[in-house]
Amino acid sequence: MKTTTPTTDLARVPDVCLLLGISRTTLYELLKDPNAGFPRPYRVSKRAVRFHRDEVVAWRESRRTGKPAA
């Protein structure tokens, strides 16, 4: 049996931008920067990606504390 992550744990690009208080452009710049350590998105269809909300929150907290996200 295949297990899936509930969709409530997944965030769309606008939700991530709102959560972090950044623009879509800044989000894509973070994704292009290998040193940023930003969580990679998961492709859910040909035109849609989602982020694990927990990973984004952990990244945000690591930026606040100066410690790398696990």
Chimera marker file (.cmm) of the C-alpha trace (Angstrom):
<marker_set name="trace">
<marker id="1" x="0.000" y="0.000" z="0.000" r="1" g="1" b="0" radius="0.5"/>
<marker id="2" x="1.375" y="3.364" z="-1.010" r="1" g="1" b="0" radius="0.5"/>
<marker id="3" x="1.382" y="6.047" z="1.689" r="1" g="1" b="0" radius="0.5"/>
<marker id="4" x="1.110" y="9.695" z="0.803" r="1" g="1" b="0" radius="0.5"/>
<marker id="5" x="1.643" y="12.924" z="2.695" r="1" g="1" b="0" radius="0.5"/>
<marker id="6" x="-1.566" y="14.781" z="3.500" r="1" g="1" b="0" radius="0.5"/>
<marker id="7" x="-2.010" y="17.810" z="1.268" r="1" g="1" b="0" radius="0.5"/>
<marker id="8" x="-2.297" y="20.065" z="4.331" r="1" g="1" b="0" radius="0.5"/>
<marker id="9" x="1.429" y="19.498" z="4.900" r="1" g="1" b="0" radius="0.5"/>
<marker id="10" x="2.198" y="20.742" z="1.406" r="1" g="1" b="0" radius="0.5"/>
<marker id="11" x="2.395" y="24.418" z="0.536" r="1" g="1" b="0" radius="0.5"/>
<marker id="12" x="1.983" y="26.099" z="-2.836" r="1" g="1" b="0" radius="0.5"/>
<marker id="13" x="4.415" y="28.777" z="-4.028" r="1" g="1" b="0" radius="0.5"/>
<marker id="14" x="2.154" y="31.672" z="-2.932" r="1" g="1" b="0" radius="0.5"/>
<marker id="15" x="1.759" y="30.068" z="0.499" r="1" g="1" b="0" radius="0.5"/>
<marker id="16" x="5.533" y="29.741" z="0.909" r="1" g="1" b="0" radius="0.5"/>
<marker id="17" x="6.015" y="33.366" z="-0.130" r="1" g="1" b="0" radius="0.5"/>
<marker id="18" x="3.419" y="34.474" z="2.409" r="1" g="1" b="0" radius="0.5"/>
<marker id="19" x="4.908" y="32.272" z="5.126" r="1" g="1" b="0" radius="0.5"/>
<marker id="20" x="8.373" y="33.740" z="4.590" r="1" g="1" b="0" radius="0.5"/>
<marker id="21" x="7.295" y="37.267" z="3.703" r="1" g="1" b="0" radius="0.5"/>
<marker id="22" x="9.143" y="37.213" z="0.382" r="1" g="1" b="0" radius="0.5"/>
<marker id="23" x="8.243" y="37.706" z="-3.264" r="1" g="1" b="0" radius="0.5"/>
<marker id="24" x="7.977" y="34.936" z="-5.841" r="1" g="1" b="0" radius="0.5"/>
<marker id="25" x="11.154" y="36.288" z="-7.470" r="1" g="1" b="0" radius="0.5"/>
<marker id="26" x="13.081" y="36.018" z="-4.198" r="1" g="1" b="0" radius="0.5"/>
<marker id="27" x="11.805" y="32.467" z="-3.720" r="1" g="1" b="0" radius="0.5"/>
<marker id="28" x="13.102" y="31.458" z="-7.148" r="1" g="1" b="0" radius="0.5"/>
<marker id="29" x="16.428" y="33.146" z="-6.418" r="1" g="1" b="0" radius="0.5"/>
<marker id="30" x="16.694" y="31.077" z="-3.217" r="1" g="1" b="0" radius="0.5"/>
<marker id="31" x="15.988" y="27.935" z="-5.229" r="1" g="1" b="0" radius="0.5"/>
<marker id="32" x="18.739" y="28.783" z="-7.740" r="1" g="1" b="0" radius="0.5"/>
<marker id="33" x="21.328" y="29.519" z="-5.018" r="1" g="1" b="0" radius="0.5"/>
<marker id="34" x="23.010" y="26.261" z="-3.917" r="1" g="1" b="0" radius="0.5"/>
<marker id="35" x="24.408" y="27.974" z="-0.800" r="1" g="1" b="0" radius="0.5"/>
<marker id="36" x="20.975" y="29.066" z="0.449" r="1" g="1" b="0" radius="0.5"/>
<marker id="37" x="20.073" y="25.546" z="1.562" r="1" g="1" b="0" radius="0.5"/>
<marker id="38" x="16.425" y="26.156" z="0.707" r="1" g="1" b="0" radius="0.5"/>
<marker id="39" x="14.246" y="22.998" z="0.600" r="1" g="1" b="0" radius="0.5"/>
<marker id="40" x="13.625" y="21.618" z="-2.862" r="1" g="1" b="0" radius="0.5"/>
<marker id="41" x="10.060" y="21.608" z="-4.187" r="1" g="1" b="0" radius="0.5"/>
<marker id="42" x="8.184" y="18.416" z="-5.066" r="1" g="1" b="0" radius="0.5"/>
<marker id="43" x="6.564" y="18.212" z="-8.476" r="1" g="1" b="0" radius="0.5"/>
<marker id="44" x="2.945" y="17.102" z="-8.111" r="1" g="1" b="0" radius="0.5"/>
<marker id="45" x="1.995" y="17.519" z="-11.766" r="1" g="1" b="0" radius="0.5"/>
<marker id="46" x="3.478" y="18.777" z="-14.988" r="1" g="1" b="0" radius="0.5"/>
<marker id="47" x="2.892" y="22.427" z="-14.018" r="1" g="1" b="0" radius="0.5"/>
<marker id="48" x="2.617" y="22.350" z="-10.216" r="1" g="1" b="0" radius="0.5"/>
<marker id="49" x="5.128" y="22.074" z="-7.394" r="1" g="1" b="0" radius="0.5"/>
<marker id="50" x="4.634" y="21.949" z="-3.644" r="1" g="1" b="0" radius="0.5"/>
<marker id="51" x="6.907" y="22.412" z="-0.663" r="1" g="1" b="0" radius="0.5"/>
<marker id="52" x="6.751" y="20.497" z="2.599" r="1" g="1" b="0" radius="0.5"/>
<marker id="53" x="5.614" y="23.144" z="5.054" r="1" g="1" b="0" radius="0.5"/>
<marker id="54" x="7.731" y="21.599" z="7.857" r="1" g="1" b="0" radius="0.5"/>
<marker id="55" x="10.891" y="21.861" z="5.738" r="1" g="1" b="0" radius="0.5"/>
<marker id="56" x="10.205" y="25.518" z="4.935" r="1" g="1" b="0" radius="0.5"/>
<marker id="57" x="9.542" y="26.354" z="8.592" r="1" g="1" b="0" radius="0.5"/>
<marker id="58" x="12.725" y="24.504" z="9.635" r="1" g="1" b="0" radius="0.5"/>
<marker id="59" x="14.713" y="26.485" z="7.041" r="1" g="1" b="0" radius="0.5"/>
<marker id="60" x="13.221" y="29.748" z="8.300" r="1" g="1" b="0" radius="0.5"/>
<marker id="61" x="14.089" y="28.865" z="11.897" r="1" g="1" b="0" radius="0.5"/>
<marker id="62" x="17.636" y="27.897" z="10.910" r="1" g="1" b="0" radius="0.5"/>
<marker id="63" x="18.070" y="31.325" z="9.338" r="1" g="1" b="0" radius="0.5"/>
<marker id="64" x="16.926" y="32.965" z="12.575" r="1" g="1" b="0" radius="0.5"/>
<marker id="65" x="19.225" y="30.933" z="14.807" r="1" g="1" b="0" radius="0.5"/>
<marker id="66" x="22.156" y="30.677" z="12.403" r="1" g="1" b="0" radius="0.5"/>
<marker id="67" x="22.151" y="26.879" z="12.594" r="1" g="1" b="0" radius="0.5"/>
<marker id="68" x="21.753" y="24.750" z="9.455" r="1" g="1" b="0" radius="0.5"/>
<marker id="69" x="18.414" y="23.008" z="8.995" r="1" g="1" b="0" radius="0.5"/>
<marker id="70" x="18.488" y="19.236" z="9.606" r="1" g="1" b="0" radius="0.5"/>
<link id1="1" id2="2" r="1" g="1" b="0" radius="0.2"/>
<link id1="2" id2="3" r="1" g="1" b="0" radius="0.2"/>
<link id1="3" id2="4" r="1" g="1" b="0" radius="0.2"/>
<link id1="4" id2="5" r="1" g="1" b="0" radius="0.2"/>
<link id1="5" id2="6" r="1" g="1" b="0" radius="0.2"/>
<link id1="6" id2="7" r="1" g="1" b="0" radius="0.2"/>
<link id1="7" id2="8" r="1" g="1" b="0" radius="0.2"/>
<link id1="8" id2="9" r="1" g="1" b="0" radius="0.2"/>
<link id1="9" id2="10" r="1" g="1" b="0" radius="0.2"/>
<link id1="10" id2="11" r="1" g="1" b="0" radius="0.2"/>
<link id1="11" id2="12" r="1" g="1" b="0" radius="0.2"/>
<link id1="12" id2="13" r="1" g="1" b="0" radius="0.2"/>
<link id1="13" id2="14" r="1" g="1" b="0" radius="0.2"/>
<link id1="14" id2="15" r="1" g="1" b="0" radius="0.2"/>
<link id1="15" id2="16" r="1" g="1" b="0" radius="0.2"/>
<link id1="16" id2="17" r="1" g="1" b="0" radius="0.2"/>
<link id1="17" id2="18" r="1" g="1" b="0" radius="0.2"/>
<link id1="18" id2="19" r="1" g="1" b="0" radius="0.2"/>
<link id1="19" id2="20" r="1" g="1" b="0" radius="0.2"/>
<link id1="20" id2="21" r="1" g="1" b="0" radius="0.2"/>
<link id1="21" id2="22" r="1" g="1" b="0" radius="0.2"/>
<link id1="22" id2="23" r="1" g="1" b="0" radius="0.2"/>
<link id1="23" id2="24" r="1" g="1" b="0" radius="0.2"/>
<link id1="24" id2="25" r="1" g="1" b="0" radius="0.2"/>
<link id1="25" id2="26" r="1" g="1" b="0" radius="0.2"/>
<link id1="26" id2="27" r="1" g="1" b="0" radius="0.2"/>
<link id1="27" id2="28" r="1" g="1" b="0" radius="0.2"/>
<link id1="28" id2="29" r="1" g="1" b="0" radius="0.2"/>
<link id1="29" id2="30" r="1" g="1" b="0" radius="0.2"/>
<link id1="30" id2="31" r="1" g="1" b="0" radius="0.2"/>
<link id1="31" id2="32" r="1" g="1" b="0" radius="0.2"/>
<link id1="32" id2="33" r="1" g="1" b="0" radius="0.2"/>
<link id1="33" id2="34" r="1" g="1" b="0" radius="0.2"/>
<link id1="34" id2="35" r="1" g="1" b="0" radius="0.2"/>
<link id1="35" id2="36" r="1" g="1" b="0" radius="0.2"/>
<link id1="36" id2="37" r="1" g="1" b="0" radius="0.2"/>
<link id1="37" id2="38" r="1" g="1" b="0" radius="0.2"/>
<link id1="38" id2="39" r="1" g="1" b="0" radius="0.2"/>
<link id1="39" id2="40" r="1" g="1" b="0" radius="0.2"/>
<link id1="40" id2="41" r="1" g="1" b="0" radius="0.2"/>
<link id1="41" id2="42" r="1" g="1" b="0" radius="0.2"/>
<link id1="42" id2="43" r="1" g="1" b="0" radius="0.2"/>
<link id1="43" id2="44" r="1" g="1" b="0" radius="0.2"/>
<link id1="44" id2="45" r="1" g="1" b="0" radius="0.2"/>
<link id1="45" id2="46" r="1" g="1" b="0" radius="0.2"/>
<link id1="46" id2="47" r="1" g="1" b="0" radius="0.2"/>
<link id1="47" id2="48" r="1" g="1" b="0" radius="0.2"/>
<link id1="48" id2="49" r="1" g="1" b="0" radius="0.2"/>
<link id1="49" id2="50" r="1" g="1" b="0" radius="0.2"/>
<link id1="50" id2="51" r="1" g="1" b="0" radius="0.2"/>
<link id1="51" id2="52" r="1" g="1" b="0" radius="0.2"/>
<link id1="52" id2="53" r="1" g="1" b="0" radius="0.2"/>
<link id1="53" id2="54" r="1" g="1" b="0" radius="0.2"/>
<link id1="54" id2="55" r="1" g="1" b="0" radius="0.2"/>
<link id1="55" id2="56" r="1" g="1" b="0" radius="0.2"/>
<link id1="56" id2="57" r="1" g="1" b="0" radius="0.2"/>
<link id1="57" id2="58" r="1" g="1" b="0" radius="0.2"/>
<link id1="58" id2="59" r="1" g="1" b="0" radius="0.2"/>
<link id1="59" id2="60" r="1" g="1" b="0" radius="0.2"/>
<link id1="60" id2="61" r="1" g="1" b="0" radius="0.2"/>
<link id1="61" id2="62" r="1" g="1" b="0" radius="0.2"/>
<link id1="62" id2="63" r="1" g="1" b="0" radius="0.2"/>
<link id1="63" id2="64" r="1" g="1" b="0" radius="0.2"/>
<link id1="64" id2="65" r="1" g="1" b="0" radius="0.2"/>
<link id1="65" id2="66" r="1" g="1" b="0" radius="0.2"/>
<link id1="66" id2="67" r="1" g="1" b="0" radius="0.2"/>
<link id1="67" id2="68" r="1" g="1" b="0" radius="0.2"/>
<link id1="68" id2="69" r="1" g="1" b="0" radius="0.2"/>
<link id1="69" id2="70" r="1" g="1" b="0" radius="0.2"/>
</marker_set>
